[in-house]
Amino acid sequence: MIALNYSQLRDNMKTYLDKVTEDFETLFITRKENKNVVVLSEKTYNNMLENMYLMGEKANYDWLMESKNQYESGKLERHELIDE
């Protein structure tokens, strides 16, 4: 995460926005009166929304955790792909 103030962002906006989009950095912009701003890439933002959706539904969460437990305990099956 990169933290800077508004003036620093203004002076080097392209550089910082490139870091956000290319390096998946989170940009934390500090402002007066605690009116701070966080900048994320669109890809990071969409991923965050998808994770919140998947983890927010108990049935989805339970299914994902069961799958994770099966993977970690080695309960895997390998299948050949069928080419039609």
N, C-alpha and C positions, 0 to 999 in steps of 0.2 A: 504494500500500500504506500502511496506517495501522499504526503500531507504538505500543503503549501497554502499561502494566502492568495487572495484575489489578485493582488499586484503581480505576484510571481507567475500566476497563470496567464495573466494578460500579456506579460512580457515574452512568454515562451509558449503560447497556446498550442501551436502546431506540434512542437516537440512533445508536450505532455499528452495531447490527444493521440498522437502516434503511439506512445507508450501504452495508453489505455486500449487501443484497438489492436496493436500488433503484439504486445507482450502480455496482454490480459491483466494489466495493472489496474488497481482501483485507485481513483484520484479523490482525495479528501480535501475539500477547499474550506479553509477556516474563514469565518466572517465575524464581524462584530455582533454582540448580543447573542452568541451561540446560534446564529442562523446559518449553520454550516451546510454544505452541499456535498453529495457523493456522486461521482461520475463513473459509470460503468460502460463497457462496450455493449452494443446491441446483442451480440452473441452471449455475453455473460449474463445480461439481463434476462434474455429469453430462457437460458438454462436455469437461472434462479427461479423464474416463474414456473417452469415445468417441474422442478424439484419440489417447490412449495405445493403444487397441485397434487403430485404423486404422494408426497409424504403427509399431506393434509387430510387425505381420506383414510380412515382406519383400515378398511378392507385392502386398499392398495399398499399401505404401509405393512400390514401383516403379511401379505403375499410376497412383497419384496424381502422382508426379513426372513421368511421361510426359505426363499430361494437362496439368499445369502448364506444361511445356516447349512443348507444342503451343499452348496459349493464348498464352503469351508471344511465340511466334514468329509468331502470326497465323494459324495453321493451324486455322481455324474453319469450320464449316458451319452455315448457317442453315436451319432446317426449319420449315415451317408445321405448326401443330398440327392434327391430324385430329379433328374433332368428330363423334362417333358417336352 
